[in-house]
Amino acid sequence: MNNGDIIAFPTETVYGVGGHCLNKEAAKKVFAAKMRPLDSPLLVHVSTIEQVNELVNTIPEAAKKLMNEFWPGPLSIILPSKETVPPEVTGGKKTVGLRMPAHPVAIALINKTGPLAATSANLSGRPSPVTAEHVKNDLEGRIPIILDAGPTGVGVESTIVDLSTSETTILRHGGIDEEKIRECLEAEYINVETQDSSYQTLIKIILAKNMNDFYKLIENNIRNKKKIGVVHNNIINTNSIKNVYNNYLINLEKNTGELFSLLRDAETKKVEVLIFAPLPEDKFGLSSALIERIRKATSKE
């Protein structure tokens, strides 16, 4: 992998694509394959703490606590990087994002190749891939190798925590809840600065404001002869949802790949409009990462 090759591989969150973290050409190939903006950093996937020490000057106490508690696992930590980490990997920044995946195939690969600078194995902006088939659909012909280890577990990308300054900031909600991070760091408050972006899908996606709006959206789109799908949780009475092309059940309490899979399934079935039932007002027990992804997928009018 030191020769600039790249590879798609499974993690416990989503499938990733990457190459050796110190090889500039490998990083360029990842960006080219994904059609990803060059100023968007890659995450370096490691298999040992010794590898982390080779990439950063120091590991602050807060980072050590998080690593001890959540690694291997779906948590990425941003720290000031050594100059040896190429700007092609860091997006020109003086920091590097680090993650230790909890997947035996990923760990075995990294043990063999060394740390991999990687990101999700999809075209930039597309729903993240939770199966090798999703990777193939997006990147076939653009990358040489896909390691297929079946569906991923968590199905939502890693939580990203920035510890490169004196403040702790969550940049992306993911597989580790914000509350667990606060508990680990014994912090009453943590900054949250998640990015406002959207998924590129072939479907118009609408999140209903309330139940009346939900049924009205279904009725109007059926009247307009649209091929529609609906997404709801188990609180909704499915008998009240009629004459729709497809009907998806999603568990709002879990970080699973259901959302990404259903978005891709709806595309495959040529659904034109996907209507999400309103999110419960009582957010207790709901996955903040999953809610964030639903809102991210919603079409902007």
JOMO-V611911 format. One record per helix or strand of 2 or more residues. SS is the DSSP state (helix for helix, strand for strand). FROM is the first residue (numbers start at 0). TO is the last residue. Records with the same first field share a line. If there is no record, write none. Layout:
SS: FROM-TO + FROM-TO
//
This chain:
strand: 6-8 + 15-19 + 42-44 + 74-80 + 94-98 + 115-119 + 158-161 + 168-171 + 190-191 + 203-206 + 227-231 + 245-248 + 272-275
helix: 23-33 + 48-52 + 60-69 + 86-89 + 103-112 + 131-138 + 177-184 + 210-222 + 237-239 + 257-267 + 287-296
//
